[in-house]
Amino acid sequence: MLVGDRPQLPVTPAIEDPPIAHVMPDLNPGSSTTPSATGCAEKSTQPLHIQHIWIVTGPAGCGKSTVGKALQQELGVPFLEGDDYHPQLNKEKMGRGTPLTDEDRWDWLVVLRKAAIDALAPSSERNSPAGVVVACSALKQKYRDVMRVAAYGSPSVQIHFIYLRLDEDVLMERVRARQQHYMKSGMVRSQLATLEEPKDEWDVITINVQGSAEEVQQRVHDAVTAKLAEYV
């Protein structure tokens, strides 16, 4: 059974990279077991400090960065632009109109996933944030499964995908209007050919992004507000 078919449970990752326990920060020390006066371990009753990873997904031109940055401001959490984590070779390849392979995307996804985990950790300038917003195409279910590993083994971390759905013609118009971006309009068709729209993946919120920016952001706001209400 694929990860997207059921609630998250700690399982052994299918990818070959260091165990998550080695890279996950201690997000909830208050919930660990502590010795009691009798010498027996007791579970703390302190509530979990839930942190949310919001991954805004979809093909080029759907508005991932715009929606992601607006959500960042609304939630007051860090924002990661997935394109910034592509190696230069990937950017050059896409700039030539050459579609990326699974192998091209694999290391990128692992690096981006680790950056999302790191963004949840406290620093000298701040306490642990309530979450992080990540703009990442995550076109295939197995790519989304790679990102889901970020929440494995930690009940205090919840991951959510916000899939932005838009017609191909509108996507093409938006990408053609971009200036000085490595992603060209011809790549939209290859991304749509690669795209596996989320179906029956329990942690995916689908948003229709047809309409004005204000309308789209209101839909995102309503969906995120409803999701957060489940954890109150």
ABEGO torsion letter per residue (X at the ends): XBAAABBBBBBBBABBBBBAAAABBBABAAABBBBBAAGBBBBBABBBBBBBBBBBBEBBGAGAAAAAAAAAAAAGBBBBBAAAABBAAAAAAAAAGBBBBAAAAAAAAAAAAAAAAAAABBBAABBBBAEBBBBBAGABAAAAAAAAAAABGBAABBBBBBBBBBBAAAAAAAAAABBGBABBAAAAAAAAAABBBBBGBAABBBBBABEBAAAAAAAAAAAAAAAAAAAX
